[in-house]
Amino acid sequence: MATTTSITSTYAGEFAGKYVSAALLSGNTIANGLIEVKPNVKYKEVLKRLSLDGITANATCDFSDTSTVTLTERIIEPKQLQVNLELCKTPFESDWEAVSMGYSSHDNLPSTFSDYFIGHIAAKVAEKTEQDIWSGTVADGEFDGFETLLAADANLPAAQEVAGTTVNSSNVVAELGKVADAIPSALYGNEDLYIYVSQNVFRAYKRALAATNGSIQGNNQDINIEYFDGIKVAMVNGMSNDTMIATLKSNLFFGTGLLADHNEVKVLDMADIDGSKNVRFIMRYSAAVQYAVVEDIVTYGITNGAN
């Protein structure tokens, strides 16, 4: 059965040759390199974690172990996902692009629309992937995001779980300060350290900076670069409102089979297969996220039900 297609038009005159869609949420996490990407993961991949304790000891004449080496692992397992859409050509035959379909009864979808539709599908998948990276669940068509994984991890230190509130320009500096204060000292000052924030938190912070004319000392010396107490503040579009996660970029991973799968839409005209007037648009790809060391993460506004 073809996907329901509704064409509404007040067309009068020559078609301008352009389709316009609603603005899409940018998939900025991957596009801006804000987490590590692990391609070519067909089934599962192990993220190894190395831990050493008590590395030094007083010198003696003998060889004596000075530390315990602990190797643990976390698994990243991309979930197989798909997009299946089917359009019937018939509604387009009475539309103002009918001529571009050809005069034969064995016609094609309007090329302008088909090209646009392919790009729109890929962009919608990028939008959905961005949302799932941070706030996705095990629901159909989704994969568990960082918020979901962290909410169920009993090994997240309680002192690094910061209770959240509704963030606005009046309290955002204090709330960011709570996150910064909870960051382990071993991470502070690392060039790889980020506080990932939702859109509403980022907007509140920018407004707070503007209201003080950049006078919040020690936070942001350049209004065009987002910093708080020397820590990068990165807005990620897929994160839930009033949520923050602080950790090293190198601690967060996105796993997939082929990155190219996220941009490839296959088009299958069914006319030569079953004699119908349907055209199918198909995407298949895989995706998952995982972190390596939960002790190196601070959460804000995420309720952990495991500890």
C-alpha positions as CSV (number, residue, x, y, z in Angstrom):
1,M,0.0,0.0,0.0
2,A,1.4,3.4,-1.0
3,T,2.3,5.9,1.6
4,T,-0.5,8.5,2.0
5,T,0.3,11.4,-0.3
6,S,-1.5,14.8,0.0
7,I,-0.9,17.5,-2.6
8,T,-2.2,20.9,-1.7
9,S,-1.6,23.7,-4.2
10,T,-2.7,27.2,-4.9
11,Y,-0.5,27.3,-8.0
12,A,-1.1,30.0,-10.6
13,G,1.7,30.4,-13.2
14,E,5.0,28.8,-14.0
15,F,6.4,26.5,-11.3
16,A,9.5,28.0,-9.7
17,G,11.4,24.7,-9.7
18,K,12.0,24.6,-5.9
19,Y,10.4,22.9,-3.0
20,V,10.6,24.3,0.5
21,S,10.2,22.3,3.7
22,A,10.0,23.2,7.3
23,A,13.4,23.9,9.0
24,L,15.1,20.6,10.1
25,L,16.9,20.2,13.4
26,S,20.5,20.1,12.5
27,G,22.4,16.9,13.2
28,N,25.2,18.9,14.8
29,T,26.7,16.3,17.1
30,I,28.3,14.3,14.4
31,A,28.6,17.1,11.8
32,N,30.6,19.2,14.3
33,G,32.8,16.3,15.5
34,L,31.5,16.6,19.1
35,I,31.8,12.9,19.8
36,E,34.0,10.1,18.5
37,V,32.7,8.2,15.5
38,K,33.4,4.5,15.1
39,P,32.4,3.3,11.6
40,N,32.6,-0.2,10.2
41,V,31.0,-1.8,13.2
42,K,29.1,-4.7,11.6
43,Y,27.7,-6.3,14.8
44,K,29.5,-5.4,18.0
45,E,32.7,-3.7,19.1
46,V,34.4,-3.7,22.5
47,L,35.4,-0.4,24.1
48,K,38.4,-1.3,26.3
49,R,39.0,0.5,29.6
50,L,42.4,0.4,31.3
51,S,42.7,1.3,35.0
52,L,45.8,1.5,37.2
53,D,45.9,2.2,40.9
54,G,48.9,3.0,43.2
55,I,51.3,3.4,40.3
56,T,54.3,4.5,42.4
57,A,55.9,3.1,45.5
58,N,59.1,3.7,47.5
59,A,62.2,2.2,45.7
60,T,63.7,-1.0,47.0
61,C,66.4,-3.4,45.7
62,D,63.8,-5.9,44.6
63,F,61.1,-5.9,41.9
64,S,57.7,-5.6,43.4
65,D,54.4,-4.8,41.7
66,T,53.4,-1.2,42.3
67,S,50.0,-1.2,40.8
68,T,47.0,-3.3,39.9
69,V,46.1,-3.3,36.2
70,T,42.4,-3.6,35.6
71,L,40.9,-4.1,32.1
72,T,37.2,-3.8,31.7
73,E,35.0,-3.3,28.7
74,R,31.8,-1.8,27.3
75,I,30.0,-3.0,24.2
76,I,28.8,-0.8,21.4
77,E,26.2,-2.6,19.3
78,P,24.6,-0.7,16.4
79,K,20.9,-1.2,16.0
80,Q,19.6,-1.9,12.4
81,L,17.1,0.7,11.3
82,Q,15.2,1.4,8.1
83,V,13.1,3.9,6.2
84,N,10.4,2.5,3.8
85,L,8.2,4.9,1.9
86,E,6.1,4.3,-1.2
87,L,4.6,7.0,-3.4
88,C,2.0,6.5,-6.1
89,K,2.6,8.5,-9.3
90,T,-1.1,9.1,-9.9
91,P,-1.6,12.2,-7.6
92,F,1.2,13.9,-9.4
93,E,-0.5,13.5,-12.8
94,S,-3.1,16.1,-11.9
95,D,-0.5,18.4,-10.4
96,W,1.3,21.3,-12.0
97,E,4.4,19.2,-12.5
98,A,2.5,16.6,-14.7
99,V,4.3,17.7,-17.9
100,S,7.7,16.9,-16.4
101,M,6.5,13.3,-15.8
102,G,6.4,12.7,-19.6
103,Y,3.3,12.1,-21.8
104,S,3.4,8.3,-21.7
105,S,1.2,6.4,-19.4
106,H,4.4,4.7,-18.3
107,D,5.6,7.8,-16.6
108,N,8.0,8.8,-13.8
109,L,7.8,10.9,-10.7
110,P,8.6,14.5,-11.4
111,S,12.5,14.7,-11.2
112,T,12.5,17.9,-9.2
113,F,10.3,16.5,-6.6
114,S,12.1,13.1,-6.5
115,D,15.5,14.8,-6.0
116,Y,14.1,17.0,-3.3
117,F,12.3,14.1,-1.6
118,I,15.5,12.1,-1.5
119,G,17.4,14.9,0.2
120,H,14.6,15.5,2.6
121,I,14.5,11.8,3.7
122,A,18.2,11.9,4.4
123,A,17.9,15.1,6.3
124,K,15.0,13.8,8.4
125,V,17.1,10.7,9.3
126,A,20.0,13.0,10.3
127,E,17.5,14.9,12.6
128,K,16.2,11.7,14.1
129,T,19.8,10.3,14.6
130,E,20.7,13.6,16.4
131,Q,17.8,13.2,18.8
132,D,18.5,9.5,19.5
133,I,22.2,10.1,20.2
134,W,21.2,12.0,23.3
135,S,17.6,11.2,24.3
136,G,16.7,8.1,22.3
137,T,15.2,5.0,23.9
138,V,14.7,1.4,23.0
139,A,11.4,2.3,21.2
140,D,10.7,1.1,17.7
141,G,12.8,3.1,15.2
142,E,15.2,4.4,17.9
143,F,18.3,3.5,19.8
144,D,19.3,4.2,23.4
145,G,20.9,7.6,23.7
146,F,23.4,8.8,26.3
147,E,20.6,10.1,28.6
148,T,18.9,6.6,28.7
149,L,22.2,4.7,29.2
150,L,23.3,7.0,32.0
151,A,19.9,6.8,33.8
152,A,20.4,3.1,34.1
153,D,24.1,2.9,35.0
154,A,24.6,2.0,38.7
155,N,28.3,2.8,38.4
156,L,27.8,6.5,37.9
157,P,29.1,8.2,41.1
158,A,26.2,9.7,43.0
159,A,28.3,12.9,43.6
160,Q,28.4,13.4,39.8
161,E,24.6,13.2,39.4
162,V,23.5,16.9,39.7
163,A,19.8,17.4,40.3
164,G,18.2,19.6,37.6
165,T,15.7,22.4,37.5
166,T,14.1,24.6,34.9
167,V,17.0,26.6,33.5
168,N,16.7,30.2,32.5
169,S,19.0,33.2,32.0
170,S,18.7,34.1,35.8
171,N,20.0,30.8,37.1
172,V,22.0,29.3,34.2
173,V,25.3,30.5,35.6
174,A,24.7,28.9,39.0
175,E,23.5,25.6,37.4
176,L,26.5,25.4,35.1
177,G,28.6,26.0,38.2
178,K,27.1,23.0,39.8
179,V,28.1,20.8,36.9
180,A,31.6,22.3,36.8
181,D,32.1,21.8,40.5
182,A,31.1,18.1,40.1
183,I,33.7,17.4,37.4
184,P,36.5,15.1,38.8
185,S,39.8,17.0,39.2
186,A,41.5,14.5,36.9
187,L,39.4,15.8,34.0
188,Y,39.4,19.5,34.8
189,G,41.7,21.4,32.5
190,N,41.7,18.7,29.8
191,E,41.5,20.1,26.3
192,D,39.0,17.3,25.5
193,L,36.5,18.3,28.2
194,Y,33.1,19.5,27.2
195,I,29.8,20.4,29.0
196,Y,27.2,19.3,26.5
197,V,23.9,21.2,27.0
198,S,20.4,21.3,25.5
199,Q,19.3,24.1,23.3
200,N,17.3,25.9,26.1
201,V,20.3,25.8,28.4
202,F,22.6,27.2,25.7
203,R,20.2,30.0,24.8
204,A,19.9,30.9,28.5
205,Y,23.6,31.1,28.9
206,K,24.1,33.2,25.8
207,R,21.4,35.6,27.0
208,A,23.0,35.8,30.5
209,L,26.3,36.7,28.9
210,A,24.7,39.3,26.7
211,A,22.8,40.8,29.7
212,T,26.1,41.3,31.6
213,N,28.0,42.4,28.5
214,G,30.4,39.6,28.9
215,S,31.2,40.7,32.5
216,I,30.9,37.2,34.1
217,Q,34.5,37.0,35.1
218,G,36.3,33.8,34.4
219,N,33.6,32.3,32.3
220,N,33.5,33.5,28.7
221,Q,36.2,35.9,27.4
222,D,34.9,35.7,23.8
223,I,31.1,35.9,23.2
224,N,31.6,33.9,20.0
225,I,33.2,31.0,21.8
226,E,31.2,29.2,24.4
227,Y,33.2,28.6,27.6
228,F,32.4,28.3,31.2
229,D,35.2,28.4,33.8
230,G,37.5,27.5,30.9
231,I,35.4,24.5,29.9
232,K,33.9,24.3,26.4
233,V,30.1,24.5,26.4
234,A,28.6,22.7,23.3
235,M,25.0,22.9,22.4
236,V,23.7,19.6,21.1
237,N,20.3,19.7,19.4
238,G,19.1,16.2,20.4
239,M,19.4,16.6,24.2
240,S,16.3,17.0,26.3
241,N,15.5,20.4,27.8
242,D,17.2,21.4,31.1
243,T,19.8,18.6,30.7
244,M,23.6,18.7,30.7
245,I,26.4,16.1,30.4
246,A,30.0,16.9,31.2
247,T,32.8,14.5,30.0
248,L,35.7,14.1,27.6
249,K,34.8,14.0,24.0
250,S,37.0,10.9,23.7
251,N,34.7,9.2,26.2
252,L,31.6,9.3,23.9
253,F,31.2,7.1,20.9
254,F,28.8,6.8,18.0
255,G,29.0,3.4,16.2
256,T,27.6,2.5,12.8
257,G,28.3,0.2,9.9
258,L,29.0,2.6,7.0
259,L,28.6,6.3,7.5
260,A,27.5,6.5,3.8
261,D,24.4,4.5,4.7
262,H,23.1,7.5,6.5
263,N,23.1,9.5,3.3
264,E,22.0,6.8,0.8
265,V,18.4,6.6,-0.3
266,K,17.6,3.9,-2.8
267,V,14.8,4.6,-5.3
268,L,12.9,1.6,-6.7
269,D,10.3,2.2,-9.5
270,M,7.9,-0.8,-9.1
271,A,6.5,-0.5,-12.7
272,D,8.8,-3.1,-14.1
273,I,8.5,-5.4,-11.1
274,D,4.8,-5.6,-10.3
275,G,3.2,-3.3,-12.9
276,S,2.1,-0.8,-10.3
277,K,2.5,3.0,-10.4
278,N,4.3,3.0,-7.1
279,V,7.9,4.2,-6.4
280,R,9.7,3.1,-3.3
281,F,12.2,5.0,-1.3
282,I,14.4,2.9,1.0
283,M,17.1,3.5,3.6
284,R,18.9,1.0,5.7
285,Y,21.5,1.9,8.3
286,S,22.7,1.1,11.8
287,A,23.5,3.3,14.8
288,A,24.3,3.2,18.5
289,V,26.1,5.2,21.1
290,Q,28.2,4.2,24.1
291,Y,30.6,5.7,26.6
292,A,33.8,4.1,27.9
293,V,34.2,5.3,31.5
294,V,31.1,6.3,33.4
295,E,33.2,7.6,36.3
296,D,34.4,10.4,33.9
297,I,30.9,11.7,33.4
298,V,28.8,14.3,35.2
299,T,25.1,14.4,34.6
300,Y,22.6,17.2,35.2
301,G,18.8,16.7,35.1
302,I,19.0,13.0,34.5
303,T,17.3,10.8,37.1
304,N,19.4,7.7,37.7
305,G,17.1,4.9,38.8
306,A,19.9,2.4,39.2
307,N,21.6,3.9,42.3
